[in-house]
Amino acid sequence: MINSGNLVRICLVTVVYGFHFLYSPLFADDRPQWGSKHVRNMISSETDLPSYFNLETGENILWKADVGFRTYATPVVAGGKVFIGTNNERPRDPRRDDDLGVLMCFDEDNGGFLWQLPVPKRESDPFLDWPRTGASSPPTVESNRVYFVDNRGNVLCLDINGMKDGNDGAFQDEAAYYTPAGDEPVGIIEADADIIWMFNPADEAGVHQHDAAHCSILLDGRFLYVNTSNGVDNRHRSVPAPGAPSLIVLDKASGRMVARDGEDIGPRIIHGTWSSPAMAEVNERKLVFFGGGDAVCYAFEALTESALDGGLKTLERVWRFDCDPNAPKEDIHRYQDNRREGPSLISGMPVFHDSRVYVAAGGDIWHGKPWSWLKCIDATKNGDITESGEVWSFRMESFCVTTPAISGDLIYIADCSPAIHCLDARTGERYWSHESRGDFWSSPLAADGKVYIATTRGNFFVFNDARDKELVFETKFDNGINGTVVAADKTLFVATMQRLYAIKEEAVAEPND
């Protein structure tokens, strides 16, 4: 994540209820959260996706829309709308020209701007909410509700239509919420977001956010599983809230916290907590997988409706897998900025596929050792499975902040060397790699027989989804890409630092300017 003077560098993430949906392919319409349903796999069942487009002539470009100047999030597509987190360096509302984190909502068909959530920065310490970074989290959408972690770390439930249909819900003080401290609130308009409820992890769970909030909320029935972005202080030498949770669970109807982890992860966090949870059914029980800021992948028993009764619950751990067992576990912050040894962390999401969990872990991109591993874990085991649960391990000679895409027997993962790798998902054998310029913070997307991925310098690649490497198409956008390419409604959605693109076969937009 961010060191002093740097921008956030994180790879930036409606689910249908019921056990029988956990393994079904994503329906070829919306992409209502980051990754495919609960399991988080970076794949899509969309077809007729373009393998070529021309930014100069507009060929296969359906539309493009200006966002802020610094965009680290992945787009989400649902209900005929496209959502993207960005900053406010290109204000949509001239009355609000402050440094804000912004969630923008666009019309999926034509890119028309619909509404925005403008959230002031946390003023007390820049390391709580780094200046001009914007909003980094992808929302999760279900029906007419948008669940989102804003730049202040607050969990919000929003009306998908914004204020256009009135100010709904118990939360009625949007004008004050959208106003920086010391300023007079301005009037609410139809182009403002409508907050239904708000949960503040700092006040209600003691969380100390570091650099930025980054969370793709996992929705399961009545429950929202949220990673908290708990992390180090502004000197990177201690964790101010060692007892705060890394994973919490809220009731989606009210925003009340109903459960938290009890793993005491805090003292082992080398930088922050930015990996979002996944879910799958294993041996006839539903598990939640979570990558900790301590490089441990955890599996918890998923909550049942009974958890809504009574007081705060503690999530029951089923297993833990330490991705870097030989790293130091105590007094870890003495290794800060040590590029030769030290602790690891997990930034990308764990992905479930065929009774296994795949997750990348390694040194912190700004302070740690410059290598990482993609781990394949047997998800059917119990207890501490650090030794017994490893199926295979693939070492990468650089940092890794991405989430893998598993397509059949192939797995794709990208690192900051920078390279994308294609491996055998069963054995970890590498079939091919492709090097680029600019780090890969964008996770690969496997869809329609192709693999799409982009770099922080704006390099965009399309490969055949195959054991033998074949680069189908390559181009370069005018600025960097940090979020994952998204496929929905036969269209690719790509967010650069400054624009959101919709790319579709046989579409023609105005040439790039």
C-alpha positions as CSV (number, residue, x, y, z in Angstrom):
1,M,0.0,0.0,0.0
2,I,1.0,3.6,0.4
3,N,4.3,4.8,1.9
4,S,4.8,8.5,2.6
5,G,4.6,10.4,-0.7
6,N,3.2,7.5,-2.6
7,L,-0.2,6.6,-4.0
8,V,-2.2,3.6,-2.9
9,R,-0.9,0.6,-4.7
10,I,-3.4,-2.1,-4.2
11,C,-4.9,-4.4,-6.5
12,L,-8.0,-3.6,-6.5
13,V,-13.7,-6.2,-5.3
14,T,-25.4,-9.3,-5.7
15,V,-24.5,-12.6,-4.8
16,V,-27.4,-15.1,-5.1
17,Y,-28.3,-17.0,-2.0
18,G,-28.3,-20.8,-1.3
19,F,-25.9,-23.7,-1.3
20,H,-26.9,-24.9,-4.7
21,F,-25.7,-21.6,-6.3
22,L,-22.2,-21.9,-4.9
23,Y,-20.9,-23.8,-7.9
24,S,-23.1,-22.6,-10.7
25,P,-21.5,-20.6,-13.5
26,L,-22.0,-16.8,-13.4
27,F,-25.1,-15.9,-15.4
28,A,-24.1,-14.1,-18.5
29,D,-25.6,-10.7,-17.6
30,D,-24.4,-8.7,-14.6
31,R,-21.2,-8.7,-12.7
32,P,-22.6,-7.6,-9.3
33,Q,-19.4,-8.1,-7.3
34,W,-15.6,-8.5,-7.9
35,G,-15.0,-12.1,-9.0
36,S,-17.4,-14.8,-9.7
37,K,-20.1,-15.2,-7.0
38,H,-18.9,-16.5,-3.7
39,V,-15.8,-18.4,-4.8
40,R,-14.1,-15.2,-6.2
41,N,-12.7,-16.9,-9.3
42,M,-11.7,-14.3,-12.0
43,I,-13.7,-16.0,-14.7
44,S,-16.9,-15.2,-16.7
45,S,-19.3,-17.3,-18.8
46,E,-19.8,-14.3,-21.1
47,T,-19.5,-15.0,-24.9
48,D,-19.0,-12.9,-28.0
49,L,-16.5,-10.7,-26.2
50,P,-14.1,-8.6,-28.3
51,S,-10.5,-9.7,-28.8
52,Y,-9.6,-6.4,-30.5
53,F,-10.4,-2.7,-30.3
54,N,-8.9,0.5,-31.5
55,L,-8.6,3.4,-29.1
56,E,-7.7,5.8,-32.0
57,T,-10.6,5.1,-34.3
58,G,-13.2,4.0,-31.7
59,E,-13.7,0.6,-33.3
60,N,-15.4,-1.8,-30.8
61,I,-15.6,1.0,-28.2
62,L,-19.2,1.4,-27.1
63,W,-18.6,4.4,-24.9
64,K,-16.1,6.0,-22.6
65,A,-16.8,8.2,-19.5
66,D,-14.5,10.5,-17.6
67,V,-13.9,9.6,-13.9
68,G,-11.4,11.1,-11.5
69,F,-7.7,11.3,-12.1
70,R,-6.7,8.4,-9.8
71,T,-8.8,5.3,-10.0
72,Y,-7.7,2.1,-8.3
73,A,-11.0,0.2,-8.2
74,T,-12.5,-2.5,-10.3
75,P,-15.9,-1.7,-12.1
76,V,-19.1,-3.5,-11.0
77,V,-22.0,-4.0,-13.4
78,A,-25.6,-4.6,-12.1
79,G,-29.1,-3.5,-12.8
80,G,-28.2,-1.6,-16.0
81,K,-25.7,0.4,-14.1
82,V,-21.9,0.5,-13.8
83,F,-20.2,1.5,-10.6
84,I,-16.6,2.6,-10.1
85,G,-14.6,4.1,-7.2
86,T,-12.4,7.1,-8.0
87,N,-11.3,10.5,-6.7
88,N,-12.7,14.0,-7.1
89,E,-10.0,15.7,-9.2
90,R,-12.6,16.0,-12.0
91,P,-15.7,17.2,-10.0
92,R,-19.1,16.2,-11.2
93,D,-20.7,18.6,-8.8
94,P,-19.0,22.0,-8.9
95,R,-20.3,22.7,-5.4
96,R,-18.1,19.9,-4.1
97,D,-14.5,20.5,-5.3
98,D,-12.7,19.1,-2.2
99,D,-10.5,16.1,-2.0
100,L,-13.1,13.3,-1.8
101,G,-13.5,9.6,-2.3
102,V,-16.2,9.1,-4.9
103,L,-18.3,6.1,-6.0
104,M,-19.7,7.0,-9.4
105,C,-22.7,5.3,-11.1
106,F,-23.1,5.3,-14.9
107,D,-25.8,4.1,-17.3
108,E,-24.6,0.7,-18.7
109,D,-26.0,1.3,-22.2
110,N,-24.5,4.7,-23.0
111,G,-22.1,5.8,-20.1
112,G,-24.4,8.6,-19.0
113,F,-23.6,9.8,-15.5
114,L,-26.4,9.0,-13.0
115,W,-25.3,9.7,-9.4
116,Q,-22.3,9.7,-7.1
117,L,-21.3,9.2,-3.5
118,P,-18.9,12.0,-2.4
119,V,-17.1,11.2,0.8
120,P,-14.7,13.6,2.5
121,K,-11.2,12.4,3.5
122,R,-10.3,11.6,7.1
123,E,-8.6,14.7,8.2
124,S,-6.8,13.7,11.4
125,D,-3.9,11.7,9.8
126,P,-3.2,11.2,6.1
127,F,-2.2,7.6,6.7
128,L,-5.7,6.8,7.6
129,D,-7.1,7.9,4.2
130,W,-4.3,8.9,1.8
131,P,-4.8,12.3,0.0
132,R,-6.2,12.2,-3.5
133,T,-6.4,8.4,-3.5
134,G,-10.2,8.4,-3.8
135,A,-12.4,5.3,-3.1
136,S,-10.6,2.0,-3.8
137,S,-13.3,-0.6,-3.0
138,P,-15.6,-2.2,-5.5
139,P,-19.2,-2.4,-4.4
140,T,-21.4,-5.5,-4.1
141,V,-24.9,-5.1,-5.5
142,E,-28.1,-7.1,-4.8
143,S,-31.4,-6.0,-6.3
144,N,-31.9,-2.4,-5.4
145,R,-29.2,-2.2,-2.7
146,V,-25.5,-1.4,-3.1
147,Y,-23.1,-2.4,-0.3
148,F,-19.9,-0.4,-0.2
149,V,-16.9,0.4,1.9
150,D,-16.1,4.0,1.4
151,N,-12.7,5.7,1.7
152,R,-13.2,6.4,5.4
153,G,-13.7,2.7,6.0
154,N,-17.4,3.0,6.7
155,V,-19.7,0.3,5.4
156,L,-22.7,1.8,3.6
157,C,-25.9,0.4,2.2
158,L,-27.0,2.6,-0.7
159,D,-30.2,2.8,-2.9
160,I,-29.2,1.7,-6.4
161,N,-31.2,4.7,-7.8
162,G,-29.6,7.4,-5.7
163,M,-31.7,10.3,-4.6
164,K,-33.8,10.2,-7.8
165,D,-36.6,8.3,-5.9
166,G,-36.3,10.2,-2.7
167,N,-34.3,9.9,0.5
168,D,-35.1,6.4,1.8
169,G,-33.9,4.5,4.8
170,A,-33.1,5.4,8.4
171,F,-30.1,7.4,7.4
172,Q,-31.2,11.0,6.6
173,D,-28.2,13.1,7.1
174,E,-26.5,12.7,3.7
175,A,-25.8,16.5,3.4
176,A,-23.6,16.5,6.5
177,Y,-21.9,13.2,5.6
178,Y,-20.9,14.5,2.2
179,T,-19.4,17.7,3.7
180,P,-15.8,18.2,4.9
181,A,-15.3,19.2,8.5
182,G,-15.7,22.9,9.0
183,D,-17.7,23.5,5.8
184,E,-21.3,24.3,5.5
185,P,-23.4,21.5,4.0
186,V,-24.9,22.1,0.5
187,G,-28.3,20.9,-0.6
188,I,-28.9,17.3,-1.7
189,I,-29.6,16.8,-5.4
190,E,-30.9,13.8,-7.5
191,A,-27.3,13.1,-8.6
192,D,-26.3,12.3,-4.9
193,A,-26.2,8.9,-3.4
194,D,-28.9,7.8,-1.0
195,I,-27.5,6.2,2.1
196,I,-29.9,3.6,3.7
197,W,-27.6,2.8,6.7
198,M,-24.0,3.2,7.8
199,F,-21.7,1.2,10.0
200,N,-18.4,2.7,11.4
201,P,-15.8,0.1,12.1
202,A,-13.5,2.6,13.8
203,D,-16.1,3.6,16.4
204,E,-17.9,0.3,16.7
205,A,-15.1,-2.2,16.3
206,G,-11.9,-0.2,17.2
207,V,-10.4,-0.6,13.8
208,H,-7.4,1.6,12.8
209,Q,-7.4,1.8,9.0
210,H,-4.1,2.3,7.3
211,D,-3.6,4.2,4.0
212,A,-7.0,3.3,2.5
213,A,-10.0,1.1,2.8
214,H,-10.1,-1.7,0.3
215,C,-12.9,-4.3,0.5
216,S,-15.1,-6.2,-1.8
217,I,-18.0,-7.2,0.5
218,L,-19.0,-10.9,0.4
219,L,-22.8,-11.2,0.6
220,D,-24.4,-14.5,1.8
221,G,-28.1,-14.4,2.7
222,R,-28.6,-11.9,5.5
223,F,-24.9,-11.5,6.1
224,L,-22.2,-9.2,4.8
225,Y,-18.6,-10.4,5.3
226,V,-16.2,-7.4,5.4
227,N,-12.5,-7.1,5.8
228,T,-11.6,-4.1,7.9
229,S,-8.4,-2.7,6.5
230,N,-6.9,-2.7,10.0
231,G,-3.2,-1.9,9.9
232,V,-0.1,-0.1,11.1
233,D,0.5,3.4,12.4
234,N,1.8,6.3,10.4
235,R,5.4,5.3,11.3
236,H,4.9,1.7,10.1
237,R,6.3,0.6,13.5
238,S,3.3,-0.8,15.4
239,V,-0.4,-1.7,15.1
240,P,-2.4,0.8,17.1
241,A,-5.4,-1.5,17.3
242,P,-3.9,-5.0,17.8
243,G,-7.2,-6.4,19.3
244,A,-9.4,-5.1,16.5
245,P,-11.0,-7.6,14.1
246,S,-9.7,-8.2,10.6
247,L,-13.0,-9.8,9.4
248,I,-16.4,-8.7,10.6
249,V,-20.0,-9.8,9.7
250,L,-22.9,-7.4,9.4
251,D,-26.6,-7.9,9.1
252,K,-27.4,-6.5,5.6
253,A,-30.9,-5.3,6.8
254,S,-29.6,-3.0,9.5
255,G,-25.8,-2.8,9.4
256,R,-25.5,-4.3,12.9
257,M,-22.3,-6.2,13.6
258,V,-23.2,-9.8,14.4
259,A,-19.8,-11.5,14.4
260,R,-16.0,-11.0,14.1
261,D,-12.9,-13.1,13.9
262,G,-11.1,-14.1,17.1
263,E,-7.7,-14.9,15.6
264,D,-5.7,-12.0,17.2
265,I,-4.3,-11.2,13.8
266,G,-3.4,-7.6,14.7
267,P,0.1,-7.9,16.2
268,R,1.2,-9.9,13.1
269,I,0.0,-7.4,10.5
270,I,3.1,-6.0,8.7
271,H,1.2,-3.3,6.8
272,G,-2.6,-3.6,6.3
273,T,-5.6,-5.9,5.8
274,W,-6.8,-5.7,2.2
275,S,-7.8,-9.2,1.1
276,S,-11.5,-9.7,0.7
277,P,-13.3,-13.0,1.7
278,A,-14.5,-15.9,-0.4
279,M,-17.0,-18.7,0.3
280,A,-17.7,-22.3,-0.8
281,E,-19.3,-25.5,0.4
282,V,-16.8,-28.1,1.5
283,N,-17.8,-31.6,2.8
284,E,-21.4,-30.4,3.1
285,R,-20.6,-27.3,5.2
286,K,-20.3,-23.7,4.0
287,L,-16.9,-22.1,4.7
288,V,-15.6,-18.6,4.5
289,F,-12.0,-18.2,3.3
290,F,-10.0,-15.1,4.4
291,G,-6.5,-13.9,3.6
292,G,-5.1,-12.2,6.6
293,G,-2.6,-9.4,6.9
294,D,-0.3,-12.0,8.6
295,A,-0.1,-14.2,5.4
296,V,-2.3,-16.8,6.9
297,C,-5.3,-18.1,4.9
298,Y,-8.2,-18.9,7.3
299,A,-11.3,-20.9,6.8
300,F,-14.3,-20.1,9.1
301,E,-17.7,-21.8,9.5
302,A,-20.2,-19.7,7.7
303,L,-22.9,-18.1,9.9
304,T,-26.5,-19.4,9.9
305,E,-29.6,-17.4,10.6
306,S,-29.4,-18.1,14.3
307,A,-26.4,-15.8,14.5
308,L,-28.8,-12.9,14.2
309,D,-30.2,-13.7,17.7
310,G,-28.3,-12.5,20.8
311,G,-25.0,-10.8,21.1
312,L,-21.8,-10.6,19.1
313,K,-20.5,-13.9,17.9
314,T,-17.0,-15.1,17.2
315,L,-16.4,-16.8,13.9
316,E,-15.5,-20.5,14.4
317,R,-12.2,-21.4,12.7
318,V,-12.1,-24.6,10.7
319,W,-8.5,-24.4,9.5
320,R,-5.5,-22.1,9.1
321,F,-2.8,-22.3,6.5
322,D,0.4,-20.2,7.0
323,C,1.6,-19.2,3.5
324,D,5.1,-18.2,4.9
325,P,5.7,-20.4,8.0
326,N,9.4,-19.6,8.1
327,A,8.9,-15.9,8.4
328,P,9.3,-14.1,11.8
329,K,6.1,-14.1,13.9
330,E,7.0,-11.8,16.8
331,D,8.3,-8.2,16.9
332,I,7.7,-8.2,13.2
333,H,7.9,-4.4,12.6
334,R,11.7,-4.4,13.1
335,Y,11.8,-5.9,9.6
336,Q,10.0,-2.8,8.1
337,D,11.8,-1.9,4.9
338,N,13.9,-5.0,5.0
339,R,14.1,-6.3,1.4
340,R,15.9,-9.5,2.3
341,E,13.8,-11.0,5.1
342,G,10.7,-10.4,7.1
343,P,6.9,-11.2,7.3
344,S,4.5,-11.7,4.4
345,L,0.9,-10.7,3.8
346,I,-2.0,-11.5,1.5
347,S,-3.4,-8.8,-0.7
348,G,-5.4,-10.6,-3.4
349,M,-8.4,-12.8,-2.7
350,P,-8.4,-16.5,-2.0
351,V,-10.2,-18.4,-4.8
352,F,-12.0,-21.7,-4.3
353,H,-12.0,-24.4,-7.1
354,D,-12.6,-28.1,-7.0
355,S,-12.0,-28.6,-3.2
356,R,-8.9,-26.4,-3.3
357,V,-8.2,-22.8,-2.3
358,Y,-5.6,-20.8,-4.3
359,V,-4.1,-17.7,-2.8
360,A,-1.0,-15.6,-3.4
361,A,1.1,-14.3,-0.5
362,G,4.5,-12.7,-0.1
363,G,6.5,-9.7,0.9
364,D,4.8,-6.3,1.2
365,I,5.0,-4.4,-2.1
366,W,6.3,-1.2,-0.4
367,H,8.3,-2.5,2.6
368,G,9.0,-6.2,2.3
369,K,11.0,-8.9,0.6
370,P,10.5,-9.0,-3.2
371,W,9.1,-12.4,-3.8
372,S,5.9,-14.3,-3.3
373,W,4.1,-17.6,-3.8
374,L,0.9,-18.9,-5.2
375,K,-0.3,-21.6,-2.8
376,C,-2.7,-24.4,-3.6
377,I,-4.4,-25.6,-0.4
378,D,-6.5,-28.7,0.3
379,A,-9.7,-27.1,1.6
380,T,-11.1,-30.4,3.0
381,K,-8.8,-30.6,6.0
382,N,-9.2,-29.3,9.6
383,G,-7.0,-27.6,12.2
384,D,-3.5,-26.1,11.5
385,I,-2.9,-27.4,8.0
386,T,0.2,-25.5,7.2
387,E,2.2,-28.7,6.7
388,S,-0.6,-31.2,5.7
389,G,-2.7,-28.9,3.5
390,E,-0.2,-27.7,0.9
391,V,-0.9,-29.4,-2.5
392,W,1.7,-27.3,-4.4
393,S,3.5,-24.0,-4.3
394,F,4.7,-21.8,-7.1
395,R,7.3,-19.1,-6.3
396,M,7.3,-15.8,-8.1
397,E,10.4,-13.6,-8.1
398,S,8.5,-10.4,-7.2
399,F,5.6,-9.0,-5.2
400,C,2.1,-10.3,-6.0
401,V,-1.1,-8.3,-5.2
402,T,-3.4,-10.1,-7.7
403,T,-6.2,-12.7,-7.5
404,P,-5.9,-15.9,-9.7
405,A,-8.2,-16.9,-12.5
406,I,-8.8,-20.7,-12.8
407,S,-10.2,-21.8,-16.1
408,G,-10.6,-25.6,-16.3
409,D,-7.2,-27.1,-15.5
410,L,-5.3,-23.8,-16.1
411,I,-4.6,-21.1,-13.6
412,Y,-3.4,-17.6,-14.4
413,I,-1.6,-15.3,-11.9
414,A,0.2,-12.0,-12.4
415,D,3.0,-10.4,-10.4
416,C,5.1,-7.3,-10.3
417,S,8.2,-8.7,-12.0
418,P,6.1,-7.9,-14.1
419,A,4.8,-11.1,-15.7
420,I,1.6,-13.1,-16.1
421,H,2.0,-16.9,-15.6
422,C,-0.1,-19.8,-16.9
423,L,0.1,-22.9,-14.7
424,D,-1.4,-26.4,-14.4
425,A,-4.0,-25.9,-11.7
426,R,-3.6,-29.5,-10.5
427,T,0.2,-29.6,-10.2
428,G,1.5,-26.0,-10.3
429,E,3.6,-26.8,-13.3
430,R,4.3,-23.6,-15.3
431,Y,3.3,-23.7,-19.0
432,W,4.2,-20.2,-19.9
433,S,5.0,-16.7,-18.7
434,H,4.8,-13.3,-20.5
435,E,6.7,-10.3,-19.3
436,S,5.6,-6.7,-19.7
437,R,6.4,-3.1,-18.6
438,G,4.5,-1.8,-15.7
439,D,3.4,-3.8,-12.7
440,F,0.4,-6.1,-12.8
441,W,-2.1,-5.0,-10.1
442,S,-4.9,-5.9,-12.4
443,S,-6.0,-9.6,-11.9
444,P,-6.4,-11.7,-15.0
445,L,-9.9,-12.3,-16.3
446,A,-10.6,-15.6,-18.2
447,A,-13.6,-15.4,-20.4
448,D,-14.9,-16.5,-23.8
449,G,-11.7,-18.6,-24.5
450,K,-9.5,-15.5,-23.8
451,V,-7.5,-14.0,-20.9
452,Y,-7.6,-10.3,-20.4
453,I,-5.1,-8.3,-18.3
454,A,-3.6,-4.9,-18.0
455,T,-0.7,-3.1,-16.3
456,T,-0.2,0.0,-14.2
457,R,1.3,1.7,-17.3
458,G,-1.8,1.0,-19.4
459,N,-0.5,-2.0,-21.4
460,F,-3.5,-4.2,-22.3
461,F,-3.1,-7.8,-23.4
462,V,-5.5,-10.5,-24.7
463,F,-4.2,-14.1,-24.7
464,N,-5.8,-17.3,-25.8
465,D,-7.0,-19.3,-22.8
466,A,-4.7,-22.2,-23.6
467,R,-1.7,-24.3,-22.4
468,D,0.4,-22.9,-25.3
469,K,1.0,-19.1,-25.2
470,E,-0.6,-17.1,-27.9
471,L,-0.8,-13.3,-27.6
472,V,-3.9,-12.4,-29.6
473,F,-3.9,-8.6,-29.1
474,E,-1.9,-5.9,-27.4
475,T,-2.5,-2.2,-27.1
476,K,-1.8,0.7,-24.7
477,F,-4.1,3.1,-23.0
478,D,-3.1,6.6,-22.3
479,N,-2.9,6.0,-18.5
480,G,-2.5,3.2,-16.1
481,I,-5.0,0.4,-15.2
482,N,-5.2,-0.9,-11.7
483,G,-8.5,-2.7,-11.5
484,T,-9.5,-6.0,-13.1
485,V,-11.2,-6.1,-16.6
486,V,-14.9,-7.0,-16.1
487,A,-17.2,-8.8,-18.6
488,A,-20.9,-8.3,-18.5
489,D,-23.7,-8.3,-21.2
490,K,-21.2,-9.2,-23.9
491,T,-19.2,-6.1,-23.1
492,L,-15.8,-5.5,-21.5
493,F,-15.5,-2.8,-18.9
494,V,-12.0,-1.3,-18.3
495,A,-11.2,1.4,-15.8
496,T,-8.0,3.4,-16.4
497,M,-6.8,6.1,-14.0
498,Q,-9.0,8.7,-15.7
499,R,-11.6,7.0,-17.8
500,L,-14.1,4.1,-17.8
501,Y,-14.5,2.2,-21.1
502,A,-17.2,-0.1,-22.4
503,I,-15.8,-2.3,-25.2
504,K,-18.1,-4.4,-27.4
505,E,-18.1,-6.1,-30.8
506,E,-19.2,-3.9,-33.7
507,A,-19.6,-0.8,-31.5
508,V,-18.1,2.5,-32.7
509,A,-17.4,5.5,-30.5
510,E,-15.8,8.8,-31.1
511,P,-12.0,8.5,-31.5
512,N,-9.9,8.9,-28.3
513,D,-8.8,12.4,-27.5
